[in-house]
Amino acid sequence: MNQKPKRERNMLIVGLIMAVLLGWLMGYIAEIIVLFLIGYIIFQFSQLDRLHVWAQSPDADNIPFEDGALGRLAVHIQRCKKQRIEQKESVKYQLERFRKLISVFPDGVVILSLSNEIQWFNDQAAKLLVLKKRDTGQPINQLVRHPRFTQFLTHMPEDGVIIEAPIAETNFSAEKVEIRVLPYGDDERLLLVRDVTKVERANQMRKDFVSNASHELRTPLTVMKGYVEMLLASTVDDNKYAPPLQKVDQQVIKMQTMIEELLALSRLEEGKAESSNKLVNVRSLCEQIKLELEAVAQENEQTLIFDIAPNINIKGNKISLLTVLRNLISNAINYSAKGGEIYIGWRVNEVGGVLFVKDTGKGIASRHLSRLTERFYRIAENNVLHKTGTGLGLAIVKHELERHEARLIIDSKVGEGSQFQCCFPSERFSE
Ligand code: ADP
């Protein structure tokens, strides 16, 4: 191996000696040596140029020269080229396998660029979103035209969006599709599309059933309430009948509250609730709630402390925002012991504005926190004293907040109290 560099060096030395001899014979030693060196440099440059042209060609064979330093460099370049070709083949193979795998997925998969242009999609996505091969490279929002989908693409919430499926000319029968987006690679996104027609139909049946049943129960309950009130009035001093009738009255009131709340939830779920985007002053909301609830708090020897600047306004619906505050403050009153303090305040953080209700009550164990906004979810150990709750209040709060693009965050520690934070995006409030 070491022979080749030596040979190259020896040839250079021999060439130089011959140049010196020739120069001496001709009487121009310096000129002949300079000419020889210039020739040598030009030769080396032309060799380098050949190497460069060969290195750039995709062909890994036919090394231009094997001897000398350039020869060794060429062998090294050839090795790297071969490795690169092998790696490329392996990536191509893996990519092909991945594509085959994704094409048999039951869900639709679309690869999007960061500016939402379609890069690739599988057959299922083509069926569910009615995409054609020629749509590759097009922005997806120009092909899937749905206001909720367009809105989804701007915020990309984790829980996705459900929209009516685009109508296909084929007999493919998806009516509703759920769309989610996952970050994928550095500059791509993965859009997952699922046919949720059956689940949505079952959901709709459940909603219709609850809404119809609640409607049907409203009238008989009003009649019952009327008779119970009449009987109560005529048996006020009757020790035998008055106590059981009072219990019946309480239960009827609880059922009426539950039905009203179920109907409110149905309206919210159906998106039928009246929406309004007027500026609502938070201080005046609090004053209204204070008038409603201060007497109850005083009965429980609790103090309501409001700390809201007069200039805070939320863009939204006043009735909805009152419902949110009423539910949160009533809960704080109901689930706090005598002498407790309930603090209602406003703060601004990096995400937006936060309206919060903080109590010094018994607190909530962490295992319940994620389930509190489910319908009818009540915590048995917290409800020993407060038995009239329906378990629907926080579900309503969550829905009312969603109408304002706001989120409910619950923090609590057993024995220390709870904090319910309503987080509004910055475009929803002004200070
Ligand atoms: P309800 O109060 O009618 O039972 P909610 O949906 O408002 O229904 O609340 C669900 C459950 O969460 C309540 O039953 C209660 O156990 C618990 N909870 C709500 N707010 C608080 C609070 N501030 N402190 C402790 N527990 C609470």
Residues whose N, C-alpha, C, O or C-beta is under 5 A from the ligand:
A	BS01	ADP	N331 A332 Y335 G361 G363 I364 L372 Y377 R378 I379 N382 G389 T390 G391 L392 G393 L394 A395 S418
